[in-house]
Amino acid sequence: MVNLNATQFQKQDVLRTVTVGFQPYMPFSQQYAMSLRQQGEPGYFEISPQPLSGDPMLPTTGKGKEYSFETRMRTYMGKGEGGLAHMSRYHSPDRATQVANSPPQGAGSASTIAGRQLSKMFESKMDLKGFKFTDVGEQALGTFSESMDKEMGGDDRTSSQYVNRGVKRSAKFWGNDFDIKLEQTDPVFREFLEHTIGKKEMEGVHSLEMTRAKGNSTTNKLLSMSQKELGTNDAKQGRINFKKHVDSKLSIMNTKIKDAVIDMAKSTKSLEKYEAYRVNKVGGSSALAARGLIMTNAKDIVATTIRDFLGKTARSNMIAQIEGSTEPAKHLYQVRLGKRMLGFALISAKSIRLDDKISYPKLEVAPKVMVIETLEGANHLINAYGDFLIEQKSVDVELVSSQIAKANDYANNIAVLTEDRVAHMYHSASVSAAEMVRDNTGLTVGDTVQSNIRLLPMDIAENLRQQMILHFTKGGASRKFAQWYNRLFDKSNILTKAWYSSIGMVGKRGGSFSEEWTYGDDKGNPNKRFLGVWSKASQDTWKNDVGRNVSLSPFIISRRKGVAAFRTGGEFGND
């Protein structure tokens, strides 16, 4: 299952969501203009209206110049002061909130059309094939390990020398595989583990299970520990606390395993199935048989971990049998401990006799667990391996740092490009415009206006950014972009006029909210003379990309937010 808050979605540079929409704009300066905020990253930008430079408290010109536009707007929004207070607060909710939630019906469809046109403006040159992928940390470590193996080995080494060494894992190695197969990583990485954990301890260990989970109530990694749970910043004390934690969790799991086997033994029919499973299945063992007794669901962390550990134990035993090893079969489990520590535990299973016919597995941890300090970050293990290369192999610091950065970037990108997500490329969805412009001052947070969000390759988003930079600085944006951009304001004028005319809410003196508060009106309610914030129904609010008075304003936003939701079963999973 994809973690929607996972690092890959925060760091990847292969996909962007581009949102186009029209949202009620309640400005505090009478005139405003579209403004580009680039946000300093490829394919990252935002175009939205911003007040023109100047003092917002300066009075407007012409009749009613004693009122600044900010005063007019605040009065309209129910925040009038002094002699304007009573009139301002006559309506609840205030006028601005009511009209913001009463946009013309065509705003949503206009957003969809504009979004579709924008997405077809340029073609992507990126290779966006989908990958079957599970974890960012595993991919990053594998990529970094391979790159450093090549860097340290030179050009005379072939891939066959550092890939698929040792036991070959055929099809009989059913699901529930290990994260890292050590025989398929570079030999220096094995050296790192032997240096960290002990050469003798690593004998017979072929696989590594790794996690970046921090250890909290929602984690699916039972052995992880949060900083609060660890209770120390000292590695020595951390080792003691980690060992107690592991022993406690294994005790809980062992009790559940034993209870499941005892319950099974009470039924002759169940006993026959258990024995058949133990003897006849590939890799048959008490561990594999007991695994079949543990029922689980998404919320049962203990049961899920038991099945995982017993599966790994059975696989480790199978490898040991193939190699004729006399060493106890163990798998290495790595977890995060707080902010700056990494814990290692060697997990095995001892067969315990229940009676003459039945045995069950008891999970055990090697007497010694290891805890090391490392850099704070999302992928502790890759940082620890990098430190080993620098300190023990005299590898250049800058080379290690650059290769780690490249590996993390690559892993983040690949992790996002799942086959399912690539299948949703160019798909769109309607999403609340208020949600997309929440951080923009002046854009009113109304809940009824829908904008259009689309999943696009990053190079298209970056092409759009460059077009916008040209438009706002040097000029010379492509003709097709300029035409599309100008049509936004034509549409905004049409929508704003429709909005003005369609507001059915009646003001204090019988006119609609828009009619009652038209800018320059000196004929309505004497108390509202010259306090208007709307243009007349016949007037355009936008000329080119400069606006005046209240409007349905266009906006365009490109960012990473929302990429994770474009997947089957996700919020934006349907076109």
DRENTORZA-936034 format. One record per residue (C-alpha): residue number from 1; residue in one letter; x, y, z. Coordinates in nm, 3 decimals. Example, Ala and Ser with C-alpha at 12.3 -4.5 7.8 and 13.67 -1.06 7.14 Angstrom:
residues 2
num, residu, c1, c2, c3
1, a, 1.230, -0.450, 0.780
2, s, 1.367, -0.106, 0.714
This chain:
residues 575
num, residu, c1, c2, c3
1, m, 0.000, 0.000, 0.000
2, v, 0.128, 0.346, -0.089
3, n, 0.201, 0.580, 0.198
4, l, 0.061, 0.912, 0.083
5, n, 0.297, 1.099, 0.315
6, a, 0.600, 0.903, 0.198
7, t, 0.925, 1.078, 0.114
8, q, 0.908, 0.995, -0.255
9, f, 0.607, 1.220, -0.305
10, q, 0.778, 1.510, -0.130
11, k, 1.106, 1.481, -0.324
12, q, 1.037, 1.332, -0.670
13, d, 1.100, 1.528, -0.990
14, v, 0.915, 1.324, -1.250
15, l, 0.550, 1.420, -1.202
16, r, 0.355, 1.735, -1.122
17, t, -0.008, 1.825, -1.072
18, v, -0.116, 2.132, -1.267
19, t, -0.434, 2.298, -1.144
20, v, -0.633, 2.556, -1.339
21, g, -0.936, 2.730, -1.200
22, f, -1.141, 3.045, -1.137
23, q, -1.191, 3.158, -0.779
24, p, -1.372, 3.457, -0.623
25, y, -1.117, 3.732, -0.560
26, m, -1.189, 3.994, -0.294
27, p, -0.899, 4.238, -0.332
28, f, -0.786, 4.501, -0.082
29, s, -0.648, 4.724, -0.354
30, q, -0.878, 4.827, -0.635
31, q, -0.635, 4.721, -0.903
32, y, -0.432, 4.403, -0.911
33, a, -0.242, 4.198, -1.163
34, m, -0.150, 3.838, -1.226
35, s, 0.183, 3.753, -1.072
36, l, 0.422, 3.460, -1.122
37, r, 0.580, 3.291, -0.824
38, q, 0.835, 3.037, -0.945
39, q, 0.914, 2.878, -0.608
40, g, 1.266, 2.787, -0.724
41, e, 1.210, 2.427, -0.840
42, p, 1.166, 2.272, -1.185
43, g, 0.802, 2.251, -1.279
44, y, 0.699, 2.444, -0.966
45, f, 0.508, 2.768, -1.009
46, e, 0.198, 2.960, -0.916
47, i, 0.016, 3.232, -1.109
48, s, -0.245, 3.421, -0.913
49, p, -0.360, 3.783, -0.871
50, q, -0.155, 4.007, -0.645
51, p, -0.220, 4.370, -0.539
52, l, -0.039, 4.630, -0.744
53, s, 0.237, 4.809, -0.557
54, g, 0.136, 5.110, -0.356
55, d, -0.035, 5.203, -0.034
56, p, -0.368, 5.018, -0.003
57, m, -0.498, 5.297, 0.223
58, l, -0.472, 5.561, -0.048
59, p, -0.819, 5.688, -0.143
60, t, -0.966, 5.592, -0.476
61, t, -1.015, 5.864, -0.734
62, g, -1.334, 6.037, -0.837
63, k, -1.652, 6.048, -0.636
64, g, -1.624, 5.890, -0.299
65, k, -1.249, 5.937, -0.283
66, e, -1.269, 5.975, 0.095
67, y, -1.299, 5.595, 0.114
68, s, -0.998, 5.378, 0.041
69, f, -1.070, 5.060, -0.147
70, e, -0.952, 4.860, 0.153
71, t, -1.216, 5.034, 0.364
72, r, -1.478, 4.952, 0.102
73, m, -1.377, 4.589, 0.092
74, r, -1.366, 4.546, 0.468
75, t, -1.710, 4.699, 0.498
76, y, -1.843, 4.459, 0.237
77, m, -1.686, 4.167, 0.424
78, g, -1.856, 4.255, 0.751
79, k, -1.553, 4.425, 0.907
80, g, -1.659, 4.789, 0.878
81, e, -1.565, 5.018, 1.166
82, g, -1.705, 5.337, 1.318
83, g, -2.001, 5.476, 1.124
84, l, -1.979, 5.183, 0.880
85, a, -2.003, 4.911, 1.143
86, h, -2.383, 4.867, 1.163
87, m, -2.433, 4.861, 0.788
88, s, -2.138, 4.629, 0.745
89, r, -2.268, 4.366, 0.986
90, y, -2.629, 4.368, 0.872
91, h, -2.587, 4.027, 0.702
92, s, -2.472, 3.702, 0.858
93, p, -2.275, 3.539, 0.717
94, d, -2.124, 3.849, 0.562
95, r, -2.193, 3.945, 0.201
96, a, -1.850, 3.837, 0.074
97, t, -1.887, 3.484, 0.213
98, q, -2.233, 3.447, 0.065
99, v, -2.139, 3.562, -0.283
100, a, -1.816, 3.358, -0.281
101, n, -2.027, 3.048, -0.239
102, s, -2.267, 3.150, -0.517
103, p, -2.048, 3.150, -0.830
104, p, -2.191, 3.100, -1.179
105, q, -2.242, 2.739, -1.283
106, g, -1.999, 2.769, -1.573
107, a, -1.690, 2.818, -1.352
108, g, -1.625, 2.446, -1.309
109, s, -1.664, 2.355, -1.676
110, a, -1.447, 2.651, -1.778
111, s, -1.171, 2.517, -1.553
112, t, -1.198, 2.171, -1.709
113, i, -1.175, 2.306, -2.064
114, a, -0.878, 2.531, -1.980
115, g, -0.699, 2.243, -1.805
116, r, -0.752, 2.011, -2.100
117, q, -0.617, 2.269, -2.344
118, l, -0.313, 2.336, -2.128
119, s, -0.225, 1.967, -2.091
120, k, -0.224, 1.919, -2.469
121, m, -0.007, 2.224, -2.539
122, f, 0.330, 2.044, -2.520
123, e, 0.455, 1.687, -2.558
124, s, 0.663, 1.511, -2.295
125, k, 1.010, 1.378, -2.384
126, m, 1.050, 1.185, -2.057
127, d, 1.072, 0.806, -2.034
128, l, 0.775, 0.736, -1.812
129, k, 0.747, 0.361, -1.805
130, g, 0.590, 0.218, -1.494
131, f, 0.791, 0.017, -1.243
132, k, 0.691, -0.248, -0.991
133, f, 0.832, -0.104, -0.674
134, t, 0.780, -0.124, -0.300
135, d, 1.018, 0.085, -0.092
136, v, 1.228, 0.397, -0.153
137, g, 1.495, 0.300, 0.099
138, e, 1.560, -0.037, -0.062
139, q, 1.592, 0.114, -0.410
140, a, 1.819, 0.394, -0.290
141, l, 2.047, 0.158, -0.099
142, g, 2.070, -0.079, -0.394
143, t, 2.148, 0.201, -0.638
144, f, 2.408, 0.358, -0.408
145, s, 2.569, 0.023, -0.328
146, e, 2.604, -0.067, -0.696
147, s, 2.738, 0.275, -0.795
148, m, 3.001, 0.270, -0.519
149, d, 3.101, -0.086, -0.606
150, k, 3.177, 0.032, -0.959
151, e, 3.356, 0.345, -0.836
152, m, 3.586, 0.148, -0.605
153, g, 3.632, -0.154, -0.831
154, g, 3.731, 0.022, -1.148
155, d, 3.643, -0.050, -1.509
156, d, 3.788, -0.401, -1.510
157, r, 3.510, -0.541, -1.292
158, t, 3.205, -0.692, -1.454
159, s, 2.858, -0.697, -1.318
160, s, 2.870, -1.075, -1.284
161, q, 3.126, -1.034, -1.010
162, y, 2.895, -0.852, -0.777
163, v, 2.547, -0.964, -0.876
164, n, 2.384, -1.302, -0.805
165, r, 2.673, -1.445, -0.608
166, g, 2.597, -1.746, -0.389
167, v, 2.271, -1.934, -0.366
168, k, 2.027, -1.895, -0.654
169, r, 1.673, -1.831, -0.536
170, s, 1.446, -2.020, -0.772
171, a, 1.071, -2.020, -0.802
172, k, 1.032, -2.236, -0.494
173, f, 1.112, -1.926, -0.293
174, w, 0.746, -1.827, -0.275
175, g, 0.630, -1.476, -0.177
176, n, 0.723, -1.288, 0.140
177, d, 1.073, -1.221, 0.009
178, f, 1.349, -1.030, 0.185
179, d, 1.410, -0.660, 0.125
180, i, 1.781, -0.701, 0.047
181, k, 1.943, -1.022, -0.083
182, l, 2.302, -0.985, 0.035
183, e, 2.443, -1.212, -0.233
184, q, 2.309, -0.965, -0.490
185, t, 2.473, -0.655, -0.341
186, d, 2.834, -0.544, -0.371
187, p, 3.085, -0.726, -0.145
188, v, 3.182, -0.402, 0.034
189, f, 2.828, -0.370, 0.167
190, r, 2.870, -0.712, 0.330
191, e, 3.195, -0.584, 0.480
192, f, 3.003, -0.291, 0.624
193, l, 2.754, -0.524, 0.794
194, e, 3.032, -0.748, 0.927
195, h, 3.216, -0.441, 1.058
196, t, 2.899, -0.311, 1.223
197, i, 2.752, -0.633, 1.362
198, g, 3.044, -0.878, 1.373
199, k, 3.191, -1.120, 1.122
200, k, 3.100, -1.428, 1.326
201, e, 2.746, -1.298, 1.385
202, m, 2.697, -1.249, 1.009
203, e, 2.790, -1.609, 0.922
204, g, 2.496, -1.776, 0.756
205, v, 2.306, -1.446, 0.715
206, h, 2.197, -1.398, 0.355
207, s, 1.927, -1.135, 0.377
208, l, 1.844, -0.803, 0.531
209, e, 1.508, -0.660, 0.629
210, m, 1.509, -0.281, 0.652
211, t, 1.262, -0.015, 0.756
212, r, 1.252, 0.362, 0.790
213, a, 0.950, 0.356, 1.023
214, k, 1.000, 0.572, 1.333
215, g, 0.803, 0.358, 1.573
216, n, 0.472, 0.508, 1.674
217, s, 0.112, 0.401, 1.715
218, t, 0.054, 0.389, 1.341
219, t, 0.369, 0.217, 1.225
220, n, 0.358, -0.130, 1.071
221, k, 0.708, -0.207, 1.195
222, l, 0.678, -0.358, 1.542
223, l, 1.045, -0.340, 1.639
224, s, 1.094, 0.029, 1.551
225, m, 1.120, 0.283, 1.830
226, s, 1.040, 0.650, 1.839
227, q, 1.275, 0.894, 2.012
228, k, 1.038, 0.901, 2.309
229, e, 1.030, 0.521, 2.330
230, l, 1.409, 0.496, 2.302
231, g, 1.448, 0.752, 2.581
232, t, 1.814, 0.839, 2.517
233, n, 2.060, 0.997, 2.275
234, d, 2.345, 0.770, 2.393
235, a, 2.423, 0.472, 2.170
236, k, 2.534, 0.248, 2.462
237, q, 2.216, 0.307, 2.658
238, g, 2.020, 0.288, 2.334
239, r, 2.153, -0.067, 2.282
240, i, 2.029, -0.171, 2.626
241, n, 1.687, -0.014, 2.570
242, f, 1.657, -0.161, 2.221
243, k, 1.739, -0.514, 2.348
244, k, 1.468, -0.487, 2.615
245, h, 1.224, -0.363, 2.351
246, v, 1.300, -0.649, 2.112
247, d, 1.279, -0.911, 2.388
248, s, 0.943, -0.772, 2.497
249, k, 0.797, -0.776, 2.144
250, l, 0.928, -1.126, 2.070
251, s, 0.776, -1.250, 2.399
252, i, 0.435, -1.117, 2.291
253, m, 0.469, -1.282, 1.950
254, n, 0.589, -1.614, 2.094
255, t, 0.291, -1.630, 2.327
256, k, 0.054, -1.581, 2.035
257, i, 0.234, -1.847, 1.828
258, k, 0.223, -2.102, 2.112
259, d, -0.143, -2.031, 2.187
260, a, -0.235, -2.077, 1.819
261, v, -0.055, -2.413, 1.803
262, i, -0.211, -2.534, 2.131
263, d, -0.559, -2.440, 2.006
264, m, -0.490, -2.620, 1.681
265, a, -0.375, -2.935, 1.864
266, k, -0.714, -2.971, 2.032
267, s, -0.873, -3.060, 1.700
268, t, -0.780, -3.388, 1.528
269, k, -0.885, -3.248, 1.189
270, s, -0.677, -2.932, 1.233
271, l, -0.384, -3.140, 1.352
272, e, -0.389, -3.346, 1.034
273, k, -0.388, -3.030, 0.820
274, y, -0.104, -2.884, 1.025
275, e, 0.110, -3.194, 0.986
276, a, 0.042, -3.214, 0.611
277, y, 0.136, -2.850, 0.568
278, r, 0.451, -2.896, 0.773
279, v, 0.573, -3.201, 0.583
280, n, 0.451, -3.157, 0.227
281, k, 0.487, -2.786, 0.148
282, v, 0.806, -2.660, -0.016
283, g, 1.035, -2.553, 0.263
284, g, 0.805, -2.731, 0.507
285, s, 0.882, -2.662, 0.870
286, s, 0.715, -2.590, 1.201
287, a, 0.772, -2.219, 1.133
288, l, 0.590, -2.232, 0.799
289, a, 0.310, -2.444, 0.943
290, a, 0.264, -2.211, 1.241
291, r, 0.257, -1.913, 1.006
292, g, -0.055, -2.057, 0.844
293, l, -0.231, -2.055, 1.183
294, i, -0.186, -1.683, 1.244
295, m, -0.476, -1.490, 1.101
296, t, -0.422, -1.121, 1.038
297, n, -0.578, -0.801, 0.919
298, a, -0.456, -0.451, 0.843
299, k, -0.491, -0.337, 1.205
300, d, -0.323, -0.638, 1.371
301, i, 0.043, -0.532, 1.379
302, v, 0.149, -0.823, 1.601
303, a, -0.006, -1.091, 1.377
304, t, 0.131, -0.925, 1.064
305, t, 0.480, -0.915, 1.212
306, i, 0.458, -1.281, 1.323
307, r, 0.367, -1.396, 0.974
308, d, 0.647, -1.184, 0.831
309, f, 0.909, -1.315, 1.075
310, l, 0.805, -1.681, 1.040
311, g, 0.807, -1.649, 0.662
312, k, 1.157, -1.502, 0.671
313, t, 1.269, -1.775, 0.912
314, a, 1.139, -2.050, 0.680
315, r, 1.320, -1.891, 0.384
316, s, 1.643, -1.861, 0.587
317, n, 1.618, -2.229, 0.682
318, m, 1.572, -2.321, 0.319
319, i, 1.890, -2.135, 0.218
320, a, 2.080, -2.301, 0.503
321, q, 1.963, -2.646, 0.385
322, i, 2.066, -2.573, 0.025
323, e, 2.415, -2.466, 0.133
324, g, 2.454, -2.743, 0.386
325, s, 2.522, -2.488, 0.657
326, t, 2.545, -2.595, 1.019
327, e, 2.491, -2.239, 1.143
328, p, 2.151, -2.141, 1.285
329, a, 1.944, -1.977, 1.013
330, k, 1.903, -1.607, 1.088
331, h, 1.776, -1.302, 0.910
332, l, 1.900, -0.952, 0.984
333, y, 1.641, -0.693, 1.081
334, q, 1.729, -0.321, 1.071
335, v, 1.510, -0.050, 1.225
336, r, 1.518, 0.319, 1.297
337, l, 1.563, 0.419, 1.658
338, g, 1.462, 0.776, 1.720
339, k, 1.615, 1.055, 1.518
340, r, 1.981, 0.958, 1.486
341, m, 2.024, 0.587, 1.565
342, l, 2.002, 0.262, 1.377
343, g, 1.930, -0.074, 1.538
344, f, 2.018, -0.424, 1.414
345, a, 1.874, -0.751, 1.543
346, l, 1.942, -1.106, 1.422
347, i, 1.618, -1.305, 1.433
348, s, 1.599, -1.685, 1.425
349, a, 1.347, -1.949, 1.532
350, k, 1.409, -2.242, 1.767
351, s, 1.187, -2.548, 1.733
352, i, 1.009, -2.630, 2.061
353, r, 0.833, -2.964, 2.115
354, l, 0.473, -2.937, 2.233
355, d, 0.434, -3.317, 2.243
356, d, 0.558, -3.621, 2.051
357, k, 0.391, -3.510, 1.729
358, i, 0.384, -3.131, 1.736
359, s, 0.653, -2.867, 1.754
360, y, 0.629, -2.494, 1.724
361, p, 0.876, -2.212, 1.648
362, k, 1.003, -1.980, 1.918
363, l, 1.143, -1.654, 1.783
364, e, 1.477, -1.557, 1.932
365, v, 1.714, -1.265, 1.899
366, a, 2.092, -1.301, 1.909
367, p, 2.227, -1.220, 2.256
368, k, 2.383, -0.907, 2.116
369, v, 2.191, -0.640, 1.929
370, m, 2.371, -0.350, 1.769
371, v, 2.294, 0.020, 1.778
372, i, 2.493, 0.279, 1.585
373, e, 2.464, 0.655, 1.550
374, t, 2.411, 0.803, 1.207
375, l, 2.298, 1.121, 1.038
376, e, 1.942, 1.232, 1.085
377, g, 1.739, 1.169, 0.774
378, a, 1.480, 0.955, 0.604
379, n, 1.723, 0.675, 0.510
380, h, 1.948, 0.598, 0.806
381, l, 2.106, 0.285, 0.655
382, i, 2.240, 0.447, 0.340
383, n, 2.395, 0.723, 0.554
384, a, 2.557, 0.467, 0.785
385, y, 2.700, 0.281, 0.486
386, g, 2.833, 0.609, 0.347
387, d, 3.008, 0.682, 0.679
388, f, 3.170, 0.337, 0.664
389, l, 3.306, 0.399, 0.314
390, i, 3.454, 0.733, 0.419
391, e, 3.605, 0.616, 0.747
392, q, 3.709, 0.258, 0.666
393, k, 3.765, 0.265, 0.289
394, s, 3.897, 0.623, 0.258
395, v, 3.643, 0.709, -0.011
396, d, 3.616, 1.080, -0.091
397, v, 3.349, 1.256, 0.114
398, e, 3.216, 1.455, -0.181
399, l, 3.189, 1.141, -0.396
400, v, 2.989, 0.958, -0.128
401, s, 2.762, 1.257, -0.067
402, s, 2.692, 1.310, -0.437
403, q, 2.622, 0.940, -0.498
404, i, 2.385, 0.923, -0.199
405, a, 2.198, 1.227, -0.330
406, k, 2.174, 1.074, -0.679
407, a, 2.056, 0.739, -0.540
408, n, 1.789, 0.904, -0.325
409, d, 1.668, 1.118, -0.616
410, y, 1.652, 0.818, -0.846
411, a, 1.469, 0.608, -0.587
412, n, 1.217, 0.883, -0.518
413, n, 1.144, 0.918, -0.888
414, i, 1.112, 0.546, -0.953
415, a, 0.895, 0.495, -0.646
416, v, 0.641, 0.742, -0.777
417, l, 0.636, 0.591, -1.128
418, t, 0.432, 0.285, -1.046
419, e, 0.258, 0.111, -1.335
420, d, -0.075, 0.215, -1.191
421, r, 0.017, 0.582, -1.159
422, v, 0.167, 0.600, -1.509
423, a, -0.163, 0.460, -1.635
424, h, -0.329, 0.770, -1.483
425, m, -0.099, 1.013, -1.666
426, y, -0.289, 1.313, -1.812
427, h, -0.600, 1.218, -1.615
428, s, -0.792, 1.494, -1.443
429, a, -1.026, 1.550, -1.154
430, s, -1.239, 1.827, -1.010
431, v, -1.113, 1.958, -0.679
432, s, -1.217, 2.245, -0.457
433, a, -1.055, 2.566, -0.572
434, a, -1.051, 2.680, -0.211
435, e, -0.824, 2.388, -0.123
436, m, -0.578, 2.475, -0.399
437, v, -0.550, 2.850, -0.321
438, r, -0.578, 2.835, 0.058
439, d, -0.247, 3.016, 0.117
440, n, -0.317, 3.302, -0.121
441, t, -0.413, 3.631, 0.043
442, g, -0.724, 3.776, -0.114
443, l, -0.853, 3.464, -0.282
444, t, -1.168, 3.392, -0.091
445, v, -1.204, 3.049, 0.059
446, g, -1.536, 2.943, -0.087
447, d, -1.628, 2.575, -0.097
448, t, -1.843, 2.552, -0.405
449, v, -1.608, 2.651, -0.689
450, q, -1.432, 2.357, -0.857
451, s, -1.094, 2.375, -1.026
452, n, -0.933, 2.121, -1.260
453, i, -0.627, 1.923, -1.148
454, r, -0.425, 1.711, -1.391
455, l, -0.134, 1.471, -1.357
456, l, 0.142, 1.570, -1.599
457, p, 0.506, 1.480, -1.663
458, m, 0.743, 1.720, -1.495
459, d, 0.901, 1.836, -1.823
460, i, 0.565, 1.965, -1.946
461, a, 0.517, 2.155, -1.619
462, e, 0.868, 2.298, -1.652
463, n, 0.798, 2.399, -2.014
464, l, 0.492, 2.585, -1.891
465, r, 0.699, 2.756, -1.622
466, q, 0.948, 2.875, -1.880
467, q, 0.667, 3.009, -2.099
468, m, 0.535, 3.204, -1.803
469, i, 0.878, 3.341, -1.719
470, l, 0.906, 3.468, -2.076
471, h, 0.562, 3.625, -2.056
472, f, 0.628, 3.808, -1.728
473, t, 0.987, 3.916, -1.795
474, k, 1.119, 3.934, -2.148
475, g, 0.808, 3.860, -2.347
476, g, 0.824, 3.611, -2.629
477, a, 0.617, 3.326, -2.490
478, s, 0.499, 3.085, -2.757
479, r, 0.197, 3.189, -2.960
480, k, -0.015, 2.895, -2.846
481, f, 0.060, 2.969, -2.481
482, a, -0.014, 3.340, -2.523
483, q, -0.346, 3.263, -2.691
484, w, -0.443, 3.021, -2.418
485, y, -0.340, 3.262, -2.143
486, n, -0.536, 3.553, -2.292
487, r, -0.846, 3.338, -2.322
488, l, -0.839, 3.293, -1.946
489, f, -0.920, 3.661, -1.899
490, d, -1.186, 3.663, -2.167
491, k, -1.349, 3.377, -1.982
492, s, -1.300, 3.546, -1.647
493, n, -1.484, 3.858, -1.771
494, i, -1.773, 3.646, -1.894
495, l, -1.791, 3.454, -1.566
496, t, -1.768, 3.769, -1.353
497, k, -2.054, 3.935, -1.543
498, a, -2.263, 3.619, -1.507
499, w, -2.175, 3.615, -1.138
500, y, -2.284, 3.978, -1.097
501, s, -2.616, 3.914, -1.267
502, s, -2.697, 3.577, -1.113
503, i, -2.658, 3.670, -0.745
504, g, -3.012, 3.642, -0.619
505, m, -2.950, 3.747, -0.259
506, v, -3.138, 4.061, -0.178
507, g, -2.977, 4.354, -0.004
508, k, -3.127, 4.581, 0.259
509, r, -3.292, 4.814, 0.007
510, g, -3.419, 4.548, -0.233
511, g, -3.133, 4.532, -0.480
512, s, -2.902, 4.234, -0.520
513, f, -2.571, 4.236, -0.338
514, s, -2.388, 4.315, -0.659
515, e, -2.620, 4.598, -0.765
516, e, -2.623, 4.749, -0.419
517, w, -2.242, 4.760, -0.406
518, t, -2.150, 4.869, -0.759
519, y, -1.845, 5.093, -0.768
520, g, -1.928, 5.460, -0.833
521, d, -2.298, 5.418, -0.752
522, d, -2.438, 5.741, -0.605
523, k, -2.804, 5.655, -0.645
524, g, -2.865, 5.363, -0.412
525, n, -2.888, 5.353, -0.039
526, p, -2.740, 5.683, 0.078
527, n, -2.544, 5.498, 0.342
528, k, -2.365, 5.301, 0.071
529, r, -2.292, 5.584, -0.167
530, f, -1.942, 5.546, -0.316
531, l, -1.871, 5.229, -0.116
532, g, -1.905, 4.991, -0.410
533, v, -1.662, 4.705, -0.480
534, w, -1.816, 4.557, -0.798
535, s, -1.772, 4.674, -1.155
536, k, -2.094, 4.743, -1.349
537, a, -2.258, 4.447, -1.519
538, s, -2.157, 4.583, -1.860
539, q, -1.791, 4.642, -1.768
540, d, -1.497, 4.404, -1.804
541, t, -1.310, 4.349, -1.479
542, w, -0.996, 4.229, -1.659
543, k, -0.795, 4.409, -1.926
544, n, -0.513, 4.183, -2.035
545, d, -0.390, 4.044, -1.702
546, v, -0.476, 4.349, -1.488
547, g, -0.799, 4.333, -1.289
548, r, -1.017, 4.587, -1.114
549, n, -1.275, 4.539, -0.838
550, v, -1.424, 4.200, -0.736
551, s, -1.380, 3.926, -0.996
552, l, -1.377, 3.559, -1.075
553, s, -1.002, 3.539, -1.099
554, p, -0.806, 3.274, -1.291
555, f, -0.519, 3.090, -1.123
556, i, -0.266, 2.825, -1.231
557, i, -0.066, 2.617, -0.984
558, s, 0.192, 2.344, -1.049
559, r, 0.341, 2.139, -0.765
560, r, 0.387, 1.788, -0.623
561, k, 0.079, 1.802, -0.403
562, g, -0.185, 1.559, -0.520
563, v, 0.044, 1.328, -0.720
564, a, -0.007, 1.043, -0.472
565, a, -0.385, 1.063, -0.515
566, f, -0.365, 0.970, -0.886
567, r, -0.387, 0.592, -0.847
568, t, -0.653, 0.327, -0.857
569, g, -0.857, 0.370, -0.544
570, g, -0.707, 0.714, -0.480
571, e, -0.895, 1.039, -0.451
572, f, -0.810, 1.131, -0.811
573, g, -0.813, 0.775, -0.941
574, n, -1.097, 0.830, -1.188
575, d, -1.087, 1.044, -1.497
